[in-house]
Amino acid sequence: MTGRRPRLDAATAAIRNALRSFLDTAVAHLPASDSTAEPAAGDPVRLIIAVSGGADSLALADAAAFLTTRTAGLTAAGRAVEITAATVDHGLQPATADVCAQVRDHLTDRGLPTAVLTHPVTAGPEGLEAAARTTRYTALDGHRRQLGATAVLTAHTRDDQAETVLLGLARGSGARSLAGMRAVSTVADCPVWRPLLDITRAQTAASAAARHLPVWHDPMNEDAAYTRVRVRQQALPALEAALGPGVANALARTGTQLAADTDALDDWAAAATATHTSGTETHPRLADLPEAIRTRVVRAWLHECTGRAQEVTAAHIAAVDALATGRRRGAVSVPAAAEVVRTGRGRGPAGLRFQPAGRRENDAPPAADRR
C-alpha cells in the first residue's frame, strides 16, 4: 500500500505528548494580561525554544514544529500558541557558526522560524561554563522581549534534573538546591519553561535518530574538566553500578518532591518576612519562628538590606540567626561593608539592626533609618 505515513516511534510520541500537556498547564496559569510578558486574553501566546543543536533541544523543537504546523495550528488551554526557535552562538569553537546555521536552516525548513543570536563570551571569575550560561540566557531574554514572547522553552530532561539534584547534594546547598530545576522558573531575569523534565535523555536520542535530526555532539559535553560532565560520565554510572538501576529516576523524583515542600516553606517565610521585619530592623518575635522559616526570613532580609544577594552566604545567615536567637553576641559582618547588631539588651532573643560597619550602638541612626 502506498501513501501510508511511517509509523510514529514511541519516543517522539512521548515528547509530543509531554510538550502538549505541559503547554496546556502552563498557559492555563498565565495571568490574563501583563504589560511586559504575558499576552492579553485572546492574543496568541508567543514562545521561543532554545536550541543548541544537541539531541534534546532538536527533539523538542521537532515536536513543536509538528504541533504548530498542523492544519488547525497549536492551541493550549483554549489559546493560540506561536512558537519560534533561537540558537545562541558564543563562538567558543570554530564549528559553532556552521552548527547554528544548520540548526536555523533545518528548523526553518520544518516550519519553525529560527534566529541565530551571536553573543561571544569570555570566562569570568565564576568560570567559562557559568559565564556562557548567563550570557546565553541574557541573549535569549533580549530576543524574547523583542518578539513579545512569554517565555523561553528549554529541553532539560529527567537526566539533567538528576544531575542537578546530585550536584546540589554534593555542595550541601540545602533543600532549595536539592529541589533541582523547576518546570517554570526565572534564570537571569529570563522566564524559562521546561516541558521535558519527565522525558529521559535516551528518549530524546531515540526520537532524534527516528526523525533523522542533524544532531551536533558538542565536544564540551564530553570534557571532564567540567563538573557536570564528571557527574554524567562518572558519578551517576558509579551510583547505578553500586546501588542498582533507577538512581537517576529516584534523584529526579526527590527533586520534584522537595520542590513542593520548598515552595510551601518559601510562601510561609514570605508572609513571616512581612510581619517580622521592617526596613533595616527585625522584630524580637523572629526568634519564635521555626528554624526553617526563620533562616529564610533572615536570608530575604539580608538580601534586601545589602542589595547583594549573590554575596550573602550560608555562614552569614547562620551567624545572624544565632544573633537573633541569643546564641551569639557581638556584631556580625555582612556584605555591603555593613554589620548586623542586636537592638535589645541581655542574652535572650532580640531584634536586629542592619547598619554600616563600625557604627556604635548609641550613635544616632541615619535619617533614612529613623521612624
Residue, then its C-alpha position, 0 to 999 in steps of 0.5 A: m500500500t502506498g501513501r501510508r505515513p511511517r509509523l510514529d516511534a514511541a519516543t517522539a510520541a512521548i515528547r509530543n505528548a509531554l510538550r502538549s500537556f505541559l503547554d496546556t498547564a502552563v498557559a492555563h496559569l498565565p495571568a490574563s494580561d501583563s504589560t511586559a510578558e504575558p499576552a492579553a486574553g485572546d492574543p496568541v501566546r508567543l514562545i521561543i525554544a532554545v536550541s543548541g543543536g544537541a539531541d534534546s533541544l532538536a527533539l523538542a523543537d521537532a515536536a513543536a514544529f509538528l504541533t504548530t504546523r498542523t492544519a488547525g495550528l497549536t492551541a493550549a488551554g483554549r489559546a493560540v500558541e506561536i512558537t519560534a526557535a533561537t540558537v545562541d552562538h558564543g563562538l567558543q569553537p570554530a564549528t559553532a557558526d556552521v552548527c547554528a546555521q544548520v540548526r536555523d536552516h533545518l528548523t526553518d525548513r520544518g516550519l519553525p522560524t529560527a534566529v541565530l543570536t551571536h553573543p561571544v563570551t569570555a570566562g569570568p571569575e565564576g568560570l567559562e561554563a557559568a559565564a556562557r550560561t548567563t550570557r546565553y540566557t541574557a541573549l535569549d531574554g533580549h530576543r524574547r522581549q523583542l518578539g513579545a514572547t512569554a517565555v523561553l522553552t528549554a529541553h532539560t530532561r529527567d537526566d539533567q534534573a538528576e544531575t542537578v539534584l546530585l550536584g546540589l547534594a554534593r555542595g550541601s546547598g540545602a533543600r532549595s538546591l536539592a529541589g533541582m530545576r523547576a518546570v517554570s522558573t526565572v534564570a537571569d531575569c529570563p522566564v524559562w519553561r521546561p516541558l521535558l523534565d519527565i522525558t529521559r535523555a535516551q528518549t530524546a536520542a531515540s526520537a532524534a535518530a527516528r526523525h533523522l535530526p542533524v544532531w551536533h555532539d558538542p565536544m564540551n559535553e564530553d570534557a571532564a574538566y567540567t563538573r557536570v560532565r564528571v557527574r554524567q560520565q562518572a558519578l551517576p554510572a558509579l551510583e547505578a553500578a553500586l546501588g542498582p538501576g533507577v538512581a537517576n529516576a529516584l534523584a529526579r523524583t526527590g527533586t520534584q518532591l522537595a520542590a513542593d515542600t520548598d515552595a510551601l516553606d518559601d510562601w510561609a517565610a514570605a508572609a513571616t518576612a512581612t510581619h517580622t521585619s521592617g526596613t533595616e530592623t527585625h522584630p524580637r518575635l523572629a526568634d519564635l519562628p521555626e528554624a526553617i522559616r526563620t533562616r529564610v526570613v533572615r536570608a530575604w532580609l539580608h538580601e534586601c538590606t545589602g542589595r547583594a544577594q549573590e554575596v550573602t552566604a550560608a555562614h552569614i545567615a547562620a551567624v545572624d540567626a544565632l544573633a537573633t536567637g541569643r546564641r551569639r553576641g557581638a556584631v556580625s559582618v555582612p556584605a555591603a561593608a555593613e554589620v548586623v547588631r542586636t537592638g535589645r539588651g541581655r542574652g535572650p532573643a532580640g531584634l536586629r539592626f542592619q547598619p554600616a560597619g563600625r557604627r556604635e550602638n548609641d550613635a544616632p541612626p541615619a535619617a533614612d533609618r529613623r521612624 
